[in-house]
Amino acid sequence: MMIQIHDAIPHHDCIRDDAILQRVVHKSRSLLHMLAWAALFFYFYAMAKTREVFICSACGAQTLQWRGQCPGCHEWNTLQAAAQPKALSRSTSRGSVPAGNRPVPLQDVAETGHHPYPSGIASLDRVLGKGLVPGAAILIGGEPGIGKSTLLLQVAGLVAAQGGRVLYASGEESLPQIKARGQRLGMLHDNLLAMSTSSVDEVIAALELAPPRLLVVDSVQTMSSVDAEGLPGNVNQVRAVSMALLEACRRLGVTLVLVGHVTKDGVLAGPRLLEHMVDTVISLEGDRRQMFRLLRVFKNRFGPNEELLVFRMGGRGMEVVDDPSTFFLGDRDASLSGTAVVMAVDGQRPLAVEVQALVARTFLSIPRRAALGFDANRLHLLLAVLEKRLKLNFGQVDIYAKVGGGMKLQEPGLDLALVAAVLSSYYDVPLPEKCVLWGEVDLNGQVRPVAAHDLRLAQARRLGFEPVIHPGKGGIATIADLQQKLFHRKQ
């Protein structure tokens, strides 16, 4: 006897079980969907967190979150997003030391092939040490239009004329533009090769095909590498390009000269790591409206630091000023009030520079104070000292001060000459024609000694300056003494 299922189980029980099963299945599917979406969310969140970091363009510090201020160097708005490099596993990162790169005693290291060779400009060889060193890297920075490309093309042409093979790689100019400038400078030579590209891989390929003696890359911010992400000029690209060029040039014994852009603050753009990797850091400064340029050496592993070289921009390129001691005085008229001469020291070179001041009656409720060529806060500080210590009243006058010749001075020895120029204009009495001054003025009106005193004094005597006003033995002690000596006025 057969019993049918629907007869054995009540119908309402079957309907209830099916409803429960459907609810369980529906809830299970909803839970699975939620888990899947959660897994996808955490996956992409983790990928975003591990693939992106923020790197400081000033010091190279890294942080996982964007901040307005760098935690390393405390500069503002310098953190830039960059892709985080994939970490190597312990098995792949650990390897054996190649036979040609094992540690050896320093006394057994061969020195062949690393002797400096001349750049063709004797004064430039002096500030660099002894010349250009094979395998060394030089970084030169400066404002646009200051003459970096002109100077480097001159050096490239002079090295090529000596028989050395030179490669000039430009990412900013075309080959006809480079040739036109080379013709104007008279630097075209069979050994001077040029290429216009923005790919560092093409430059390295040409470098390995026929290694030159000198490689000039203009500029590092316009080059890009396939091993780094982002546009040319960002932190990743600048780091990858510079490291690839440095490694290739050191391996092949080629002197590398990198051109770097500067920011609006006048510092080199890109990561600060770039300045640490190179051997020499040079800055080309000056006013583009003036004819002179200042080449300063801030870092040099092969010679002294803080060296200075003065160039004059001419139709045939950059010309060295052999004796710049009085170059910045120009056609100075010593019979006018409000001018003084300071014997400044830039690096190891003493320079006689004119300081000018103008004190005029004001028609404003708040008198104006303006400074050009030095920090305006220094002018405010010195005026406060003069008012306090000499009992002067500058409340009804505008005061303007500048450094002549477009120079920019930061040294403390400028204080005494600036005070003398202000007093000269205030009393409308010119200083003696060959008077020269230097010294630091403190908040009490005392005149303090500054560095390189003997060097300044020897240069002043060599140039025939008299009187020579300075702090210390045989000089003055306070600004009241300066007022008495030059203007015959007592406090």
DONU-398118 format. One record per residue (C-alpha): x, y, z. Coordinates in steps of 0.05 Angstrom, whole numbers, plus 5000, padded with zeros to 4 digits. Example, Ala and Ser with C-alpha at 12.3 -4.5 7.8 and 13.67 -1.06 7.14 Angstrom:
% DONU-398118
524649105156 527349795143 
% end
This chain:
% DONU-398118
500050005000 503150654977 502551285019 503451944983 507552485015 502453015011 497752565046 502752395101 505053115116 500053665128 499854185075 500554785121 506954495152 510254455082 508555175068 511455405134 518055025124 518855305053 517956015079 523155905133 528055615083 527056195036 528256695091 534556335112 537156325040 535457055030 538957255094 544956825076 545457165008 544957855039 550457675089 554857405033 553858044993 555658475054 561858065067 563858114994 562958874993 566758935058 572458515031 572758954968 572659585010 578259365056 582259114996 582059774959 583060165023 589259755040 591759834968 590860584972 594360615039 600360205016 601060474946 601161224962 605761625007 607262365013 614462585003 617363255022 620463624963 625263985010 628263445053 625562785025 621862575088 616062095078 609262065112 603061645100 598362245109 598462925078 600263495124 600964235114 607764235148 613263725136 614863355201 622263315181 624464005160 618164395183 617264725115 610164875093 606464585032 612264145010 608963455015 607263144948 603562494934 607861944904 607261204892 610360774946 615660294920 614159564930 618059254986 622658694967 621958035003 627457815049 629457265002 630057724942 633258314977 638957905007 644357694958 651657544952 656958094944 659858104874 667157954868 668758644840 665259014896 668058674958 670959105014 678359265005 683359665047 683260405030 690860425023 690359904967 685260294926 688060504858 687761254843 688661204768 683461534725 680962014778 685762594769 682463274755 682863574686 682064314668 675364614649 678565144605 677065704655 682765754705 678766144757 673165614755 678365064766 680765444827 673965484860 672364764843 678964514874 683464324817 678564244760 673563724737 674263034769 672362404729 666362064760 664462674801 657663004799 656563754800 649764084811 648864804788 642665204802 640165904787 634266314764 631766264692 635866694644 641666784693 646666444646 647165714669 646565424599 651265944570 656765804621 656165054614 656365074538 662665494544 665764974590 663464414544 666664764484 673164884520 673764164544 672263934473 677664394445 682664054492 681163384460 675863124508 669362844483 663263214511 655863034509 650863604520 643963324533 638363824535 631063724553 629364454546 632264664478 632364374409 638864224372 638364844326 637665284388 643764974420 647765044356 645765774348 648265924419 654665534406 656065934343 654966584381 659866354434 664766064383 664665384419 662864904362 667664314357 667763614329 668463324399 662363704425 656163264415 649063464432 642363114437 635463384451 631362904493 627262854557 628662114568 634261944615 634461234587 636461514519 641961934551 644761334588 644460904525 648561434488 653161474548 654660734548 655360704472 661261184472 662961454541 664962194538 669462564585 664063054606 656462994608 652063614616 644663494630 640264114623 636164024664 634663464714 627463714723 625963614649 628362894646 623962284660 625261544674 621060944658 622660674727 618761224763 611561464760 609162164750 610862754706 617963024697 620063464754 616363124811 620062814869 619962104844 622462284774 627962744799 630462214847 630261654795 633562084740 639162334785 640761654814 640961324745 645661864718 650061854779 650761094778 652361084704 657461654706 661161374766 661460684735 664160974669 668661514699 664762094667 664262784698 656962954707 654163664709 646863724727 642864364718 637464474770 631664954773 630465394833 624065564870 621266264881 625066284946 631666174909 633065464934 634164874889 627764524869 626763784882 628663344941 634263564986 637062864975 639663104908 644463584941 647063034986 648362554928 652663024886 659763224902 659263964887 653464464893 654165124855 649365704852 649466234797 646466884824 645467604803 640468084775 638567914703 638268664690 645568744711 651668504673 655068134729 653867434756 656267114821 658166384823 658066104894 660465424916 656265174974 658864454977 665264164949 668363494965 674563654925 676164364949 674164934995 666965135007 663965835004 668266044945 666166614901 667366764827 664967394791 663067374718 661267924670 655867764619 658167984549 656767844476 661667264477 658766944539 661166964611 667767324624 671467254690 672667884730 679867784752 679768294808 672668424833 675068804895 672369474870 668069214814 661569354851 663370084866 662570284793 662771034780 661371224852 660871964869 663672034939 661672774944 654372584955 651472465024 648171805042 653571345013 658670905049 663370345029 663469675066 669169185060 664968555055 667467845053 663867325010 666966645019 674466795022 674267404976 673968125004 669568594963 668669344969 661269474962 657370134964 651670225013 646670775000 641471095045 636271645036 632972005094 627372465071 621572835105 615172435104 607972645090 605071985114 602171835182 606671215185 613771335157 616270855105 622170405112 624970025052 631169585042 634069284979 639768784978 639268595051 634168405103 629268965119 628868735192 636168925199 634469645178 628769685229 633369415284 639069905269 634270505266 631570315334 638670285362 640270975332 634071285362 635370985430 642971075436 643971725397 637372055418 635272155346 628072225321 626271855257 618771905268 617872445215 622372175160 622171625108 628471195104 630670795044 636970375040 640169924988 646469564969 649469834906 650869434843 645168944854 649068564907 645668174963 649268175029 647667785092 653967845133 653868235199 659668685178 654669095138 651769415201 656969955212 656970195139 649270205139 649170635202 654271105172 650271185107 643871335146 647271855190 650572165129 643872255095 640572485160 645773025172 646773135097 654273085106 658372645058 663472155085 670872215067 672171984996 676371375012 672971185077 671370445087 667670115145 665769435173 663069185240 656968895274 652469355315 648969035375 642669275410 646669675460 650070085406 656669715415 660869555353 663168835353 668668495312 666768055253 670167475218 676067555171 678168215202 685468155180 683367975109 678868595105 684269045135 689668805087 685068895027 683069595050 690269805056 692069504989 686569904955 688570544990 682470665033 683271185088 680371255140 679070535157 673670485211 672869815245 671869525315 677369275359 684469525368 685570195335 678070255318 671670485350 667570175406 660570475399 656270815347 657071455388 664571425372 662671345298 658271965301 663772365335 669172135287 665472245221 660572805237 663773145297 657273095337 656772885409 651272465437 
% end
